[in-house]
């Protein structure tokens, strides 16, 4: 379970350098696995990353019109757009 303080699994402990990390498609796949509608924390947990990382990837998807989003109280709900399944 991601607690927001985990180490990026793509970090080389010897060099301290990072390889390619999580992608927007990782977030899209996590959203699909969660039934097409989920909050940021749930997507982050499904991806195995920090909530902030999940939010950044979900925001990229939203800004490229691959998913939709709604504010629900003080939270954000991410919604899979049917056409997104053909976009990957």
PyMOL commands that place a pseudoatom at each C-alpha (Angstrom):
pseudoatom trace, name=CA, resn=UNK, resi=1, chain=A, elem=C, hetatm=0, pos=[0.000, 0.000, 0.000]
pseudoatom trace, name=CA, resn=UNK, resi=2, chain=A, elem=C, hetatm=0, pos=[1.377, 3.408, -0.973]
pseudoatom trace, name=CA, resn=UNK, resi=3, chain=A, elem=C, hetatm=0, pos=[1.840, 5.745, 1.960]
pseudoatom trace, name=CA, resn=UNK, resi=4, chain=A, elem=C, hetatm=0, pos=[3.153, 8.740, 0.042]
pseudoatom trace, name=CA, resn=UNK, resi=5, chain=A, elem=C, hetatm=0, pos=[6.710, 8.124, 1.278]
pseudoatom trace, name=CA, resn=UNK, resi=6, chain=A, elem=C, hetatm=0, pos=[7.696, 5.074, -0.724]
pseudoatom trace, name=CA, resn=UNK, resi=7, chain=A, elem=C, hetatm=0, pos=[10.836, 5.008, -2.829]
pseudoatom trace, name=CA, resn=UNK, resi=8, chain=A, elem=C, hetatm=0, pos=[10.441, 5.056, -6.561]
pseudoatom trace, name=CA, resn=UNK, resi=9, chain=A, elem=C, hetatm=0, pos=[11.120, 1.482, -7.724]
pseudoatom trace, name=CA, resn=UNK, resi=10, chain=A, elem=C, hetatm=0, pos=[12.805, 2.962, -10.784]
pseudoatom trace, name=CA, resn=UNK, resi=11, chain=A, elem=C, hetatm=0, pos=[15.617, 4.555, -8.737]
pseudoatom trace, name=CA, resn=UNK, resi=12, chain=A, elem=C, hetatm=0, pos=[19.028, 2.946, -8.957]
pseudoatom trace, name=CA, resn=UNK, resi=13, chain=A, elem=C, hetatm=0, pos=[20.313, 2.811, -5.362]
pseudoatom trace, name=CA, resn=UNK, resi=14, chain=A, elem=C, hetatm=0, pos=[23.948, 2.836, -6.487]
pseudoatom trace, name=CA, resn=UNK, resi=15, chain=A, elem=C, hetatm=0, pos=[23.808, 5.829, -8.842]
pseudoatom trace, name=CA, resn=UNK, resi=16, chain=A, elem=C, hetatm=0, pos=[20.765, 7.622, -7.447]
pseudoatom trace, name=CA, resn=UNK, resi=17, chain=A, elem=C, hetatm=0, pos=[19.479, 8.056, -10.998]
pseudoatom trace, name=CA, resn=UNK, resi=18, chain=A, elem=C, hetatm=0, pos=[15.965, 7.280, -12.089]
pseudoatom trace, name=CA, resn=UNK, resi=19, chain=A, elem=C, hetatm=0, pos=[14.775, 5.290, -15.058]
pseudoatom trace, name=CA, resn=UNK, resi=20, chain=A, elem=C, hetatm=0, pos=[11.423, 6.001, -16.657]
pseudoatom trace, name=CA, resn=UNK, resi=21, chain=A, elem=C, hetatm=0, pos=[8.798, 6.043, -13.923]
pseudoatom trace, name=CA, resn=UNK, resi=22, chain=A, elem=C, hetatm=0, pos=[5.046, 5.841, -13.967]
pseudoatom trace, name=CA, resn=UNK, resi=23, chain=A, elem=C, hetatm=0, pos=[3.250, 6.866, -17.138]
pseudoatom trace, name=CA, resn=UNK, resi=24, chain=A, elem=C, hetatm=0, pos=[-0.208, 8.285, -17.777]
pseudoatom trace, name=CA, resn=UNK, resi=25, chain=A, elem=C, hetatm=0, pos=[-1.102, 4.902, -19.289]
pseudoatom trace, name=CA, resn=UNK, resi=26, chain=A, elem=C, hetatm=0, pos=[-0.279, 3.275, -15.932]
pseudoatom trace, name=CA, resn=UNK, resi=27, chain=A, elem=C, hetatm=0, pos=[-2.884, 5.553, -14.348]
pseudoatom trace, name=CA, resn=UNK, resi=28, chain=A, elem=C, hetatm=0, pos=[-5.353, 4.835, -17.146]
pseudoatom trace, name=CA, resn=UNK, resi=29, chain=A, elem=C, hetatm=0, pos=[-4.930, 1.083, -16.653]
pseudoatom trace, name=CA, resn=UNK, resi=30, chain=A, elem=C, hetatm=0, pos=[-5.350, 1.459, -12.886]
pseudoatom trace, name=CA, resn=UNK, resi=31, chain=A, elem=C, hetatm=0, pos=[-8.556, 3.440, -13.434]
pseudoatom trace, name=CA, resn=UNK, resi=32, chain=A, elem=C, hetatm=0, pos=[-9.846, 0.674, -15.715]
pseudoatom trace, name=CA, resn=UNK, resi=33, chain=A, elem=C, hetatm=0, pos=[-8.966, -1.981, -13.115]
pseudoatom trace, name=CA, resn=UNK, resi=34, chain=A, elem=C, hetatm=0, pos=[-10.945, 0.009, -10.536]
pseudoatom trace, name=CA, resn=UNK, resi=35, chain=A, elem=C, hetatm=0, pos=[-14.084, -0.101, -12.668]
pseudoatom trace, name=CA, resn=UNK, resi=36, chain=A, elem=C, hetatm=0, pos=[-13.671, 3.179, -14.541]
pseudoatom trace, name=CA, resn=UNK, resi=37, chain=A, elem=C, hetatm=0, pos=[-14.362, 5.569, -11.655]
pseudoatom trace, name=CA, resn=UNK, resi=38, chain=A, elem=C, hetatm=0, pos=[-12.067, 6.206, -8.693]
pseudoatom trace, name=CA, resn=UNK, resi=39, chain=A, elem=C, hetatm=0, pos=[-10.442, 8.784, -6.465]
pseudoatom trace, name=CA, resn=UNK, resi=40, chain=A, elem=C, hetatm=0, pos=[-6.791, 9.774, -6.654]
pseudoatom trace, name=CA, resn=UNK, resi=41, chain=A, elem=C, hetatm=0, pos=[-5.731, 7.779, -3.584]
pseudoatom trace, name=CA, resn=UNK, resi=42, chain=A, elem=C, hetatm=0, pos=[-7.356, 4.618, -4.952]
pseudoatom trace, name=CA, resn=UNK, resi=43, chain=A, elem=C, hetatm=0, pos=[-5.577, 5.016, -8.290]
pseudoatom trace, name=CA, resn=UNK, resi=44, chain=A, elem=C, hetatm=0, pos=[-2.272, 5.607, -6.491]
pseudoatom trace, name=CA, resn=UNK, resi=45, chain=A, elem=C, hetatm=0, pos=[-2.764, 2.498, -4.404]
pseudoatom trace, name=CA, resn=UNK, resi=46, chain=A, elem=C, hetatm=0, pos=[-3.622, 0.444, -7.491]
pseudoatom trace, name=CA, resn=UNK, resi=47, chain=A, elem=C, hetatm=0, pos=[-0.498, 1.772, -9.260]
pseudoatom trace, name=CA, resn=UNK, resi=48, chain=A, elem=C, hetatm=0, pos=[1.684, 1.276, -6.180]
pseudoatom trace, name=CA, resn=UNK, resi=49, chain=A, elem=C, hetatm=0, pos=[2.782, 4.912, -6.125]
pseudoatom trace, name=CA, resn=UNK, resi=50, chain=A, elem=C, hetatm=0, pos=[2.298, 8.070, -4.100]
pseudoatom trace, name=CA, resn=UNK, resi=51, chain=A, elem=C, hetatm=0, pos=[-1.002, 9.916, -4.325]
pseudoatom trace, name=CA, resn=UNK, resi=52, chain=A, elem=C, hetatm=0, pos=[0.794, 12.953, -5.807]
pseudoatom trace, name=CA, resn=UNK, resi=53, chain=A, elem=C, hetatm=0, pos=[2.299, 10.819, -8.584]
pseudoatom trace, name=CA, resn=UNK, resi=54, chain=A, elem=C, hetatm=0, pos=[-1.109, 9.355, -9.394]
pseudoatom trace, name=CA, resn=UNK, resi=55, chain=A, elem=C, hetatm=0, pos=[-2.646, 12.844, -9.377]
pseudoatom trace, name=CA, resn=UNK, resi=56, chain=A, elem=C, hetatm=0, pos=[-0.019, 14.154, -11.805]
pseudoatom trace, name=CA, resn=UNK, resi=57, chain=A, elem=C, hetatm=0, pos=[-0.608, 11.275, -14.235]
pseudoatom trace, name=CA, resn=UNK, resi=58, chain=A, elem=C, hetatm=0, pos=[-4.399, 11.557, -13.945]
pseudoatom trace, name=CA, resn=UNK, resi=59, chain=A, elem=C, hetatm=0, pos=[-4.178, 15.300, -14.546]
pseudoatom trace, name=CA, resn=UNK, resi=60, chain=A, elem=C, hetatm=0, pos=[-2.167, 14.644, -17.731]
pseudoatom trace, name=CA, resn=UNK, resi=61, chain=A, elem=C, hetatm=0, pos=[-4.892, 12.254, -18.899]
pseudoatom trace, name=CA, resn=UNK, resi=62, chain=A, elem=C, hetatm=0, pos=[-7.589, 14.805, -18.056]
pseudoatom trace, name=CA, resn=UNK, resi=63, chain=A, elem=C, hetatm=0, pos=[-5.798, 17.622, -19.874]
pseudoatom trace, name=CA, resn=UNK, resi=64, chain=A, elem=C, hetatm=0, pos=[-5.473, 15.446, -22.979]
pseudoatom trace, name=CA, resn=UNK, resi=65, chain=A, elem=C, hetatm=0, pos=[-9.224, 14.584, -22.817]
pseudoatom trace, name=CA, resn=UNK, resi=66, chain=A, elem=C, hetatm=0, pos=[-8.606, 10.893, -22.160]
pseudoatom trace, name=CA, resn=UNK, resi=67, chain=A, elem=C, hetatm=0, pos=[-10.542, 10.884, -18.860]
pseudoatom trace, name=CA, resn=UNK, resi=68, chain=A, elem=C, hetatm=0, pos=[-13.082, 13.146, -17.171]
pseudoatom trace, name=CA, resn=UNK, resi=69, chain=A, elem=C, hetatm=0, pos=[-13.066, 14.524, -13.649]
pseudoatom trace, name=CA, resn=UNK, resi=70, chain=A, elem=C, hetatm=0, pos=[-15.582, 15.816, -11.105]
pseudoatom trace, name=CA, resn=UNK, resi=71, chain=A, elem=C, hetatm=0, pos=[-15.185, 17.457, -7.734]
pseudoatom trace, name=CA, resn=UNK, resi=72, chain=A, elem=C, hetatm=0, pos=[-17.040, 15.562, -5.033]
pseudoatom trace, name=CA, resn=UNK, resi=73, chain=A, elem=C, hetatm=0, pos=[-16.870, 17.514, -1.804]
pseudoatom trace, name=CA, resn=UNK, resi=74, chain=A, elem=C, hetatm=0, pos=[-13.181, 18.184, -1.222]
pseudoatom trace, name=CA, resn=UNK, resi=75, chain=A, elem=C, hetatm=0, pos=[-12.118, 15.225, -3.368]
pseudoatom trace, name=CA, resn=UNK, resi=76, chain=A, elem=C, hetatm=0, pos=[-11.722, 14.634, -7.068]
pseudoatom trace, name=CA, resn=UNK, resi=77, chain=A, elem=C, hetatm=0, pos=[-13.330, 11.713, -8.865]
pseudoatom trace, name=CA, resn=UNK, resi=78, chain=A, elem=C, hetatm=0, pos=[-11.687, 10.504, -12.078]
pseudoatom trace, name=CA, resn=UNK, resi=79, chain=A, elem=C, hetatm=0, pos=[-13.944, 8.964, -14.719]
pseudoatom trace, name=CA, resn=UNK, resi=80, chain=A, elem=C, hetatm=0, pos=[-12.924, 6.806, -17.649]
pseudoatom trace, name=CA, resn=UNK, resi=81, chain=A, elem=C, hetatm=0, pos=[-14.200, 8.093, -20.986]
pseudoatom trace, name=CA, resn=UNK, resi=82, chain=A, elem=C, hetatm=0, pos=[-15.378, 5.216, -23.155]
pseudoatom trace, name=CA, resn=UNK, resi=83, chain=A, elem=C, hetatm=0, pos=[-13.166, 6.333, -26.068]
pseudoatom trace, name=CA, resn=UNK, resi=84, chain=A, elem=C, hetatm=0, pos=[-10.086, 6.046, -23.812]
pseudoatom trace, name=CA, resn=UNK, resi=85, chain=A, elem=C, hetatm=0, pos=[-10.073, 2.309, -24.271]
pseudoatom trace, name=CA, resn=UNK, resi=86, chain=A, elem=C, hetatm=0, pos=[-9.180, 2.827, -27.930]
pseudoatom trace, name=CA, resn=UNK, resi=87, chain=A, elem=C, hetatm=0, pos=[-6.575, 5.538, -27.218]
pseudoatom trace, name=CA, resn=UNK, resi=88, chain=A, elem=C, hetatm=0, pos=[-3.881, 3.279, -25.800]
for i in range(1, 88): cmd.bond("trace and resi %d" % i, "trace and resi %d" % (i + 1))
show_as sticks, trace
zoom trace
